[in-house]
Amino acid sequence: MRIAVFSMTEPAAAGATQPRAFLRVAGVTLARHQLVLAQALSCQRIICIARSPWPEMLALQHAAEDAGLQFHKVSAPQQMASLVTATDDVFVFAEGLLANVAVAVPLLDSGPGVLVQPVDAALAAGFERLDINNASAGALRIPGRLVDQLHELGADCETTSSLTRIALQSGIPIREVPAADRAANRWTMIRSESQAHAHERQWLRSRLGDARGPSPGEALVRFGVSAFGPSLLNTGSSSNLLSLAALALLMMAGGLAWFGIFAASFVAAGLAWLVGRGSGLVRAAERDAIGISGPAITRSEVLAWLIDLVLIALMVATWREQAYGTAVNALFAPLLLVLLLYLVRRLFVGRSAALLGDRASLALVLCLAAAAGIIAPVIQVLCVVLVVAGLLIPPRLHG
């Protein structure tokens, strides 16, 4: 059996009562991040060493049991002996460790070992010195038979540190965390609230990519999520609220069109796309933090399709208002424009593809066209431009 061991005994700061394991990054406790890592390592049992039944620990227990894992709480390291057999694989994580799953799993899955890193930078980052050259990386994998040696130590011994020393004395090999992964801030020891907030922003930016964005609308969305994402993630269900806000903006767009205020209706639809896209990014971060994958069709994708339908309806209403032809003509060109955006986007990559998917920029163009009373010619020109771009631009320039 594979067993993961978490510690919840070190205070988050001097004079604090709450353990460091319950500091939050991306709205999720560090202990929950470690649970995600334990699940990725196919652990079947979780052992938490804690002196009090903290509410956060109970929430962690529910999450573990919901995932089908056994959960045990002990108050001292020596009590683990009855839960571990000699043939078990035991994964031990230091309190406050936040490790990237893609980095940690290959290192720990390859066999027993003590993960280490060069001592100089590691000490400054809060890791423990092991010898003159190496410091602990806060994670190790050992055979279960070594856990019995904790009985030779005092009841107040620190679990990760003690098991690390026992492993090294028993000849368990060391394995260095690659320099590239340490430099990319993918392996961090969080020791205080301020460190958690700082790492939270870096964690979110790493999932957003280039904050400048490949298109104007996407750049605005990423800037907003980067600036307000940490606060949104810590509120809980912020992605749901953003989705509701996007729907409210779509209803506003429909109401404005009903009263003939077409230019403003396109602005509302463009804002709905921005908010809906932000909702998708925040929801993806929420899923990533708790280690679950998204459905085959995400809520943000459904919302994007709904926005396209609303844009088509707004274009038809504006076309009809400006008396550019019959109802069939009014429907044909807007529908063709949106379908061409989907079709031609498949021929492009990078910034060009993102620009074709940027409904905020499209809504801005349509807003100006509606205000100028030339919605039909603008839609027709956009259709022609998309067809010509798909036919004539060489593939090497697509991007």
N, C-alpha and C positions, 0 to 999 in steps of 0.2 A: 504494500500500500504506500502511496505517496502522501506525505503529511507536511503541511505548512505550519510554521510556528511564528506567531506575531507577539510582540511585546507592547504593553500599554502601561508602562510604569514611570517613564521619565516625564517630568513636568515640561510644559511648552515654554515656560519662562520662569525666572526667579520669582518665587512667591506664588506662582500659578498652581492651581489644583488639577486642571485638566491635562491629561497626558498629551505628549507631542503627536501621538498617533492620530489624534482627532483634529489636528489642524486641517484646514480645507484647501484644496486646489481644484479649481473648476467646479466648485460647489459640492465636491465629494471629499470625504476624509481620506487622509493618507492610508489608513487601514483598509478602506474600501479599494483604493488603488492597488494595494498589495493583494487584496482578494482577487482582483482581476488577473494579476500576475499568477497567483496560485491556480486559478482556473485554467489559464493558458498552459500551465505545467502539468495539467491533469491530476491535480491533488484531489484526494477523496476525503480528507479530514483536515480540519482547521483547529489548531490549539492556540488559544489566546491566554497570555499570562497577564493578568490584571488584578489589582487589589480591590477594586470596587466595581459593581455592576453599572457602569456608565450607560446612559441612554444610547450613546453612539455605538457602544459595543452590542447592545441589544438589536439595534438596527442592522449592524454587521451580521449578527447571528441570523436574523430573518433573511437577509440577502443570500447568505451562504446556504441556508437550508432550502430556500426557494430554488437555488441552483443545483440542489441534490447533494450537497456536501454535509458531512457530519461536523458538528461544531461543539467544541469543549472549552470551558473556561476554567483555568487553574490559577491559584493565587501565588504559587511558587514554582520555580523551574523543576524542582525535584518531583513534583506531582505528575510530571509528564511521563514518568517511567511506566505507569500502568496503562498508558494510552499508546505506547510505542513498542513494537517488537524489534528483535535484532535484525530482521530481514526487511524492515521498512526503509524507505528513502525519506529522509527528513530535510526539508528546505527551510532554512532559517533566514529571516529578514530583520535587519536592524530597525528599531523604531525611528520613524522619520524618513526612511529611505523611499525615494520615488524614482523608480527605474522604468525605462521604456521597455515594453513587453517584447518588441521585436529584437531588442538587443539582449535582454536578460534570458529569454527562453533558450536560444542556442547555447549560451554559455553554461547554463545550469542543466540543460537536457543531455549534455555530452558525457555525464558521469559525475561521481563525487569530486568535489573541489571547493577550495576557498577562493572566492573572487577577491582580487587585490588591485591596487593601482599605485603609481609612484607616490612616495611619501610626501614630497614637498607641497604640491598643490592640494593633496588630499587632506592634510592636517588643517590647512586654512579653510577648507570646505566643511570641516566638522567630522571627518572620519577618524578612526582610531589607528594609531601607529602599531604595526606588528613587529617590524625590525628596522634596521638602519636604512633599508631601501624601500620597503613596502608598507603600505597602509591598507587597512581593510576596505573593501568596497561595500560592506554592509549586507552581503548575501553569501550563503554557502549551502552546499549539499553534502550531507554526511549519511553514513549508514546508521540505522537505528540503535545498533549495539553501543554506540558512543554516548548515547543519552544517559545511560546508567552511571557514567562517571560524574554526573552532576551531584550525586549523593556525597561525593568526597569534598564538596565545596559548601560554603555557608548558605543559609536560606535566603540571604539578601544579595546573592551574586547576580550580576547582570547576564541575562541569558545568552544574547548573541555573542558578547565578548567571551564568555566562558566557553561556549561551544566552539568558538573559533580557535581558542587556545588548545582545547582538547583535540580538535581536528588536526591542527598543525603538529602537535606532539605525537599523534597517532600515525603520521605519515600521509595524511590526505594531501594531494597535490594542490599547488596554488595555480590560479588561472587569472591572467590579467585582463581587465576590461579594456577593449581597444581604445587607443588614444582618440580616434575620430569620434567615438561615441561619448567620451568624456568631454571633449571640446565642444560638441554640439549641445551640451547641457541636457543630455538625455539620461544622465545618471547623477542624481542630486540627493543631498541630505538636507532635509528641511528641519530647522531647529527652532524657528520662531514664527510668529504671525507675520512679521514684515518680510521674512524670506518666502513665506507661502504666497503672499500677495505678489511679490516680485516675480517668482517663478510662474505664478498663474498667468501673468501677462505674456511671458515668454512661451509658455505651453500653448496658449491660444494662438499667438502669432505663428508658431511653427505649424499649426494646422490650417491657418489661413493662407500661407504662402506669401507672395509678394503683395504687400499692403497697397501698392500703387494700382494693382488690378489691371487686367488685360483690356478693359473697356471703361468708359467714364462711369457708367452706372455701377459696375462691379467694384470699381475703385472706391466709390462712395459707400457702398455696402460694407466692404472690408474695413474701411476707416471707422465706420460706426461700430461695427462688431468689435474691432480691436480696442476702441476707446471705452465702450460700455459693456463689452462682453463679460468681463469678470464680475461686474455687479449683476448682470442678467443671470449668469450661471449660478450665482449664490442665492438667488431668490427662489430657485426651485423649478417651476414650470414656466419659465419666461418664454420659451419657444411657443407654447400654446397661446400665450397672451399676444405675441407678435403675429401669429397666424390669424387670431381674431381681429387684430388691428388691421391687417391686410384686407380681410373680408369687409370690415367696416368702411375702409377707403373705397373698395369696389362698389359698395352700396351707395356711397357718396357720389362716386362717378356717375352711377346710373341716375341718381336724383338730379344732379346738375344737368345731365343730358335731357332729362324729362322737362326741365324748365328752360331748355334751349341754351344753356351756358356751356357750349361744347368745348371751348378752349380749356376752361377750368376742369371739365370732366376728364380730359386727357392728362392733365396734371395729377389729378387724384388717382387715375389708373397707373401712372408712372410711379407715384409714391407707393401704391399698393405692391408693385413689383419689387421696389427697393425693400420694403418691410418684409414681404414674403420671402425674398432671397435671404435677408438677414435671419429670418426665422429658420430657414433650412440650415444655415451655417451654425447657428446656436444649437439646433437640435442635433446636428451631427457631432458637435463637441460634447453635448450631454451624453450621447450614446457612447462615444469614444471613452469618456471618463469612467463609465461603468462597464465597459467591455462588451457591449452588445452590438450586433450588426443591424443595419436598417432593413426595412421590408423591401420587397422587390420593387414596389412603387411607393415612393415616399410622399408624405403630406405636401412637401414643398413642390414636388413635381405636379401633383394634382392642382395645387394652387396656381402654378405657372400656366397650366392648360386653361384654367378658369379665367385667368387674366387675359390670355389670348382671345378667348371667346368674348370677353367684355370689350376688348379693343376692337374686335371685328364689329360688334354691335354699335360701338360709338362711331366708328368710321361710316357704317351704313347710315346711322341717324344723321350724322353731319352731312354726308353726301346728299341725302334726301332733302335736308333742310336747305342746302344751297342749290337745290333744283338742277342737278347735273344729269338727270336721266330717270329711267324707270326704276322700280323697286328691284327688278332682276339685275340691272346694271349696278345698282347701288350695293348689292350683296356680292356680286362676282369679283370685283377688283379687290376689295378688302380681304375676302377669303383667300384669293389668289396670293396676295401679298404675304399673309401669315404662313401659308403653305410653302411658299418659296423660301421664306426665312428658315423653315425647318429643313427643306430639301438642300438648299445651297450650303447651309452650315455643315452638312456632312462632307463637303468637298474641301473644307478648310480646317486648319488647326491653329492653336495658339490664340493670339490677339484677334485675328480676323474672325475665328469661330465665336469667340466671346462677344465680340461686337455685334454679330448677327443675333446673338441671344439676349442682348441688352434691351429689354423692353422699356426701361426708363428713358434711354436715348431715343427710341422710336416714339414714345409718348410725347417727348419734347418736340420732335419734328412735327408730329401731327397736331400738337397744340398750336404751334406757330402757323401751320397751314390752315387750321380751323379759324384762327384769329384773322388771317389774311383773306379768308373766303376762297381758298384755292385747294381745298382738300382733295378733290378728284384728280387734278393734274399731278399733285404731289404723289398720291398713291400710285398712279399709273407710271410715273417716272421711276419710283422706287422698284416697281415690278420689273421694268425694263433693265434697270441697273443690275438687279440681282441676276437676271437671266444672262446678261452680257458677262458679268463677273464669273459666273459658273462656267460659261463656255470658253472664254478667251484668256483668263488669267492663268499662266502656267502653274503647274503644281508646286514648283520650287518657290514660288512667291506666296503660296498660301500659308500665312502665318504672320 
